[in-house]
Amino acid sequence: MAKKATKKEIEAIKKIFIERYSDAVTELHYSNLYELLISVMLSAQCTDKRVNIITPALFEKYPSPKELAIANLDEVKALINSCSFFNNKAKNLIKMAQSVMKDFDGTIPLDEKKLVTLAGVGQKTAHVVMIEYAQANLMAVDTHVFRVAHRLGLSNAKTAIGTEEELTTKFKTDLHILHQAMVLFGRYICKSQKPLCDEECFMGEFCKSREPFKPS
């Protein structure tokens, strides 16, 4: 268990992240809310790079929920089969589109309570979508955010949800920027294996541990 960051350290970490990543956005490629939601759904346990390779053909064949709602399951699977858990993701994509057509008149709802009623959309996915598309003051915790939060002593929670709650309480504001900052910092600098501590890290003075840290 890493040593906890002090209130002064938390404020300093927040300030540095915001200064460094104020303009950061997701690395997923999308042109509307429908495409963003699909991309985020596919990105679960799959890299953004892989998702960006998959989605152009998917979006071309199913440009809106209307087409996806009546899609052939095997055809959707074939388009996303290089993505992890593609069988379940294909089923959820079609069910999601069917619910959007039936319950929301074909429009993706930009509301957390409504988003999580869609197949394959949990709290983290809903938060990521709302952070990116509406700059909502929300936190979402993936493996990168979890690892960074624990290495910097911002959280000792064992789960992603617990870590999200701690980060939300400690940071309070600018959560959309801080989420993107921690994702990118964790992805490219504070990596799970061989973090760039001596080469590129600008958070060294706040680091409490080099453990890989994964949510339970």
C-alpha positions as a LaTeX table, in Angstrom:
\begin{tabular}{lrrr}
\hline
Residue & $x$ (\AA) & $y$ (\AA) & $z$ (\AA) \\
\hline
Met1 & 0.00 & 0.00 & 0.00 \\
Ala2 & 1.48 & 3.30 & $-1.10$ \\
Lys3 & 1.87 & 6.21 & 1.27 \\
Lys4 & $-0.95$ & 8.73 & 0.91 \\
Ala5 & $-0.37$ & 12.10 & $-0.70$ \\
Thr6 & $-0.81$ & 15.13 & 1.52 \\
Lys7 & $-3.39$ & 17.81 & 0.78 \\
Lys8 & $-0.57$ & 20.09 & $-0.39$ \\
Glu9 & 0.77 & 17.37 & $-2.70$ \\
Ile10 & $-2.70$ & 16.71 & $-4.14$ \\
Glu11 & $-3.08$ & 20.37 & $-5.05$ \\
Ala12 & 0.37 & 20.43 & $-6.63$ \\
Ile13 & $-0.33$ & 17.25 & $-8.63$ \\
Lys14 & $-3.63$ & 18.66 & $-9.82$ \\
Lys15 & $-2.00$ & 21.93 & $-10.91$ \\
Ile16 & 0.77 & 20.18 & $-12.85$ \\
Phe17 & $-1.60$ & 17.79 & $-14.62$ \\
Ile18 & $-3.92$ & 20.63 & $-15.67$ \\
Glu19 & $-1.01$ & 22.75 & $-16.94$ \\
Arg20 & 0.47 & 19.85 & $-18.92$ \\
Tyr21 & $-2.74$ & 18.36 & $-20.31$ \\
Ser22 & $-5.30$ & 21.17 & $-20.47$ \\
Asp23 & $-6.03$ & 20.48 & $-24.15$ \\
Ala24 & $-5.90$ & 16.68 & $-23.97$ \\
Val25 & $-8.67$ & 14.66 & $-25.60$ \\
Thr26 & $-9.27$ & 10.98 & $-26.23$ \\
Glu27 & $-7.09$ & 9.25 & $-28.82$ \\
Leu28 & $-10.14$ & 7.44 & $-30.17$ \\
His29 & $-11.28$ & 8.63 & $-33.61$ \\
Tyr30 & $-14.92$ & 9.67 & $-33.92$ \\
Ser31 & $-17.08$ & 12.29 & $-35.59$ \\
Asn32 & $-20.27$ & 12.19 & $-33.49$ \\
Leu33 & $-21.69$ & 10.89 & $-30.21$ \\
Tyr34 & $-22.79$ & 7.58 & $-31.75$ \\
Glu35 & $-19.28$ & 6.86 & $-33.03$ \\
Leu36 & $-17.72$ & 7.92 & $-29.72$ \\
Leu37 & $-19.97$ & 5.58 & $-27.74$ \\
Ile38 & $-19.14$ & 2.63 & $-29.99$ \\
Ser39 & $-15.42$ & 3.41 & $-29.83$ \\
Val40 & $-15.45$ & 3.57 & $-26.04$ \\
Met41 & $-17.44$ & 0.32 & $-25.83$ \\
Leu42 & $-14.89$ & $-1.40$ & $-28.05$ \\
Ser43 & $-11.93$ & 0.03 & $-26.13$ \\
Ala44 & $-12.64$ & $-2.04$ & $-23.01$ \\
Gln45 & $-9.54$ & $-4.23$ & $-22.61$ \\
Cys46 & $-8.48$ & $-3.23$ & $-26.12$ \\
Thr47 & $-6.07$ & $-0.50$ & $-27.19$ \\
Asp48 & $-7.27$ & 2.75 & $-28.72$ \\
Lys49 & $-4.93$ & 2.07 & $-31.63$ \\
Arg50 & $-6.67$ & $-1.22$ & $-32.38$ \\
Val51 & $-10.13$ & 0.35 & $-32.05$ \\
Asn52 & $-9.17$ & 3.08 & $-34.52$ \\
Ile53 & $-8.17$ & 0.41 & $-37.04$ \\
Ile54 & $-11.51$ & $-1.40$ & $-36.64$ \\
Thr55 & $-14.04$ & 1.43 & $-36.59$ \\
Pro56 & $-13.80$ & 3.03 & $-40.07$ \\
Ala57 & $-15.33$ & $-0.02$ & $-41.78$ \\
Leu58 & $-17.84$ & $-0.46$ & $-38.97$ \\
Phe59 & $-19.02$ & 3.15 & $-39.19$ \\
Glu60 & $-19.21$ & 2.98 & $-42.96$ \\
Lys61 & $-21.48$ & $-0.07$ & $-42.89$ \\
Tyr62 & $-23.55$ & 1.11 & $-39.89$ \\
Pro63 & $-23.48$ & 4.95 & $-39.96$ \\
Ser64 & $-26.22$ & 5.35 & $-37.31$ \\
Pro65 & $-28.15$ & 3.36 & $-34.68$ \\
Lys66 & $-30.84$ & 2.71 & $-37.29$ \\
Glu67 & $-28.58$ & 0.52 & $-39.43$ \\
Leu68 & $-26.81$ & $-1.10$ & $-36.48$ \\
Ala69 & $-30.10$ & $-2.05$ & $-34.81$ \\
Ile70 & $-30.94$ & $-4.40$ & $-37.68$ \\
Ala71 & $-27.39$ & $-5.59$ & $-38.33$ \\
Asn72 & $-26.49$ & $-9.22$ & $-38.82$ \\
Leu73 & $-24.58$ & $-10.43$ & $-35.77$ \\
Asp74 & $-22.03$ & $-12.45$ & $-37.71$ \\
Glu75 & $-21.28$ & $-9.48$ & $-39.97$ \\
Val76 & $-20.66$ & $-7.23$ & $-36.97$ \\
Lys77 & $-18.43$ & $-9.91$ & $-35.42$ \\
Ala78 & $-16.44$ & $-10.15$ & $-38.64$ \\
Leu79 & $-15.77$ & $-6.40$ & $-38.60$ \\
Ile80 & $-14.54$ & $-6.32$ & $-35.01$ \\
Asn81 & $-12.97$ & $-9.78$ & $-34.64$ \\
Ser82 & $-9.48$ & $-8.39$ & $-34.01$ \\
Cys83 & $-10.79$ & $-6.72$ & $-30.85$ \\
Ser84 & $-10.79$ & $-8.50$ & $-27.49$ \\
Phe85 & $-14.11$ & $-10.10$ & $-26.47$ \\
Phe86 & $-15.52$ & $-9.36$ & $-29.92$ \\
Asn87 & $-18.37$ & $-11.88$ & $-29.57$ \\
Asn88 & $-19.92$ & $-10.17$ & $-26.56$ \\
Lys89 & $-19.10$ & $-6.70$ & $-27.87$ \\
Ala90 & $-20.88$ & $-7.42$ & $-31.17$ \\
Lys91 & $-24.01$ & $-8.55$ & $-29.33$ \\
Asn92 & $-23.93$ & $-5.49$ & $-27.08$ \\
Leu93 & $-23.44$ & $-3.09$ & $-29.99$ \\
Ile94 & $-26.59$ & $-4.36$ & $-31.70$ \\
Lys95 & $-28.60$ & $-4.40$ & $-28.46$ \\
Met96 & $-27.39$ & $-0.90$ & $-27.65$ \\
Ala97 & $-28.56$ & 0.37 & $-31.05$ \\
Gln98 & $-31.92$ & $-1.37$ & $-30.66$ \\
Ser99 & $-32.46$ & 0.32 & $-27.29$ \\
Val100 & $-31.46$ & 3.70 & $-28.70$ \\
Met101 & $-34.03$ & 3.30 & $-31.49$ \\
Lys102 & $-36.77$ & 1.99 & $-29.19$ \\
Asp103 & $-36.26$ & 4.09 & $-26.07$ \\
Phe104 & $-34.52$ & 7.26 & $-27.26$ \\
Asp105 & $-35.89$ & 7.92 & $-30.76$ \\
Gly106 & $-32.60$ & 7.04 & $-32.41$ \\
Thr107 & $-30.54$ & 9.59 & $-30.48$ \\
Ile108 & $-27.75$ & 8.61 & $-28.09$ \\
Pro109 & $-28.68$ & 10.06 & $-24.67$ \\
Leu110 & $-26.00$ & 12.26 & $-23.12$ \\
Asp111 & $-27.11$ & 11.42 & $-19.60$ \\
Glu112 & $-25.42$ & 8.97 & $-17.23$ \\
Lys113 & $-28.57$ & 7.30 & $-15.91$ \\
Lys114 & $-29.87$ & 6.77 & $-19.44$ \\
Leu115 & $-26.53$ & 5.68 & $-20.89$ \\
Val116 & $-26.06$ & 2.89 & $-18.35$ \\
Thr117 & $-29.40$ & 1.37 & $-19.37$ \\
Leu118 & $-27.82$ & 0.51 & $-22.73$ \\
Ala119 & $-26.28$ & $-2.94$ & $-23.27$ \\
Gly120 & $-22.53$ & $-2.96$ & $-22.73$ \\
Val121 & $-22.48$ & 0.49 & $-21.13$ \\
Gly122 & $-21.39$ & 0.62 & $-17.50$ \\
Gln123 & $-20.54$ & 3.58 & $-15.32$ \\
Lys124 & $-16.97$ & 3.88 & $-16.60$ \\
Thr125 & $-18.05$ & 3.86 & $-20.26$ \\
Ala126 & $-20.78$ & 6.41 & $-19.57$ \\
His127 & $-18.33$ & 8.68 & $-17.75$ \\
Val128 & $-15.69$ & 8.45 & $-20.49$ \\
Val129 & $-18.29$ & 9.39 & $-23.12$ \\
Met130 & $-19.57$ & 12.33 & $-21.10$ \\
Ile131 & $-16.06$ & 13.52 & $-20.20$ \\
Glu132 & $-14.97$ & 13.53 & $-23.83$ \\
Tyr133 & $-18.15$ & 14.77 & $-25.47$ \\
Ala134 & $-19.49$ & 17.22 & $-22.88$ \\
Gln135 & $-16.46$ & 17.95 & $-20.67$ \\
Ala136 & $-18.53$ & 16.67 & $-17.76$ \\
Asn137 & $-16.99$ & 17.07 & $-14.30$ \\
Leu138 & $-16.66$ & 13.32 & $-13.86$ \\
Met139 & $-13.82$ & 10.87 & $-13.27$ \\
Ala140 & $-13.42$ & 7.51 & $-14.98$ \\
Val141 & $-10.83$ & 4.98 & $-13.86$ \\
Asp142 & $-9.19$ & 2.62 & $-16.32$ \\
Thr143 & $-6.00$ & 0.64 & $-15.67$ \\
His144 & $-3.82$ & 3.69 & $-16.41$ \\
Val145 & $-5.69$ & 6.03 & $-14.07$ \\
Phe146 & $-5.79$ & 3.35 & $-11.37$ \\
Arg147 & $-2.03$ & 2.80 & $-11.56$ \\
Val148 & $-1.18$ & 6.51 & $-11.58$ \\
Ala149 & $-3.55$ & 7.25 & $-8.69$ \\
His150 & $-1.92$ & 4.58 & $-6.54$ \\
Arg151 & 1.65 & 5.39 & $-7.46$ \\
Leu152 & 1.08 & 9.05 & $-6.58$ \\
Gly153 & $-0.65$ & 8.18 & $-3.32$ \\
Leu154 & $-3.99$ & 9.63 & $-4.43$ \\
Ser155 & $-5.86$ & 6.43 & $-3.64$ \\
Asn156 & $-5.46$ & 3.16 & $-1.77$ \\
Ala157 & $-8.79$ & 1.74 & $-2.93$ \\
Lys158 & $-8.67$ & $-1.78$ & $-4.30$ \\
Thr159 & $-11.30$ & $-1.26$ & $-6.99$ \\
Ala160 & $-11.73$ & 1.12 & $-9.91$ \\
Ile161 & $-15.00$ & 2.44 & $-8.49$ \\
Gly162 & $-13.39$ & 3.08 & $-5.08$ \\
Thr163 & $-10.50$ & 4.86 & $-6.76$ \\
Glu164 & $-12.91$ & 6.96 & $-8.81$ \\
Glu165 & $-14.70$ & 8.05 & $-5.62$ \\
Glu166 & $-11.42$ & 9.02 & $-3.93$ \\
Leu167 & $-10.16$ & 11.00 & $-6.92$ \\
Thr168 & $-13.50$ & 12.79 & $-7.27$ \\
Thr169 & $-13.46$ & 13.74 & $-3.59$ \\
Lys170 & $-9.84$ & 14.89 & $-3.60$ \\
Phe171 & $-9.77$ & 16.77 & $-6.91$ \\
Lys172 & $-13.38$ & 18.06 & $-6.92$ \\
Thr173 & $-13.07$ & 20.22 & $-10.07$ \\
Asp174 & $-11.59$ & 19.94 & $-13.58$ \\
Leu175 & $-12.12$ & 16.20 & $-13.44$ \\
His176 & $-12.48$ & 15.89 & $-17.21$ \\
Ile177 & $-8.99$ & 17.32 & $-17.73$ \\
Leu178 & $-7.52$ & 15.24 & $-14.91$ \\
His179 & $-9.01$ & 12.04 & $-16.30$ \\
Gln180 & $-7.45$ & 12.60 & $-19.71$ \\
Ala181 & $-4.19$ & 13.68 & $-18.08$ \\
Met182 & $-3.89$ & 10.54 & $-15.97$ \\
Val183 & $-4.76$ & 8.29 & $-18.92$ \\
Leu184 & $-2.06$ & 9.80 & $-21.12$ \\
Phe185 & 0.50 & 10.05 & $-18.31$ \\
Gly186 & $-0.08$ & 6.40 & $-17.44$ \\
Arg187 & $-0.08$ & 5.24 & $-21.06$ \\
Tyr188 & 3.15 & 6.93 & $-22.15$ \\
Ile189 & 5.22 & 7.78 & $-19.05$ \\
Cys190 & 4.03 & 6.05 & $-15.87$ \\
Lys191 & 3.73 & 2.71 & $-17.67$ \\
Ser192 & 2.98 & $-0.56$ & $-15.88$ \\
Gln193 & 6.26 & $-2.14$ & $-16.93$ \\
Lys194 & 9.41 & $-0.06$ & $-17.28$ \\
Pro195 & 7.94 & 3.36 & $-16.37$ \\
Leu196 & 10.00 & 6.27 & $-17.70$ \\
Cys197 & 10.90 & 7.48 & $-14.21$ \\
Asp198 & 14.32 & 8.91 & $-15.01$ \\
Glu199 & 13.76 & 9.88 & $-18.64$ \\
Glu200 & 10.46 & 11.73 & $-18.90$ \\
Cys201 & 8.57 & 11.71 & $-15.60$ \\
Phe202 & 7.67 & 15.14 & $-14.22$ \\
Met203 & 5.91 & 13.72 & $-11.14$ \\
Gly204 & 8.94 & 12.13 & $-9.53$ \\
Glu205 & 8.79 & 14.17 & $-6.34$ \\
Phe206 & 5.27 & 12.90 & $-5.65$ \\
Cys207 & 5.85 & 9.22 & $-6.50$ \\
Lys208 & 5.20 & 6.82 & $-3.64$ \\
Ser209 & 5.74 & 3.49 & $-5.39$ \\
Arg210 & 6.78 & 1.81 & $-8.64$ \\
Glu211 & 4.46 & $-1.14$ & $-8.15$ \\
Pro212 & 2.30 & $-1.97$ & $-11.23$ \\
Phe213 & $-1.00$ & $-1.71$ & $-9.27$ \\
Lys214 & $-4.06$ & $-3.31$ & $-10.87$ \\
Pro215 & $-7.69$ & $-3.06$ & $-9.70$ \\
Ser216 & $-9.17$ & $-6.15$ & $-8.08$ \\
\hline
\end{tabular}
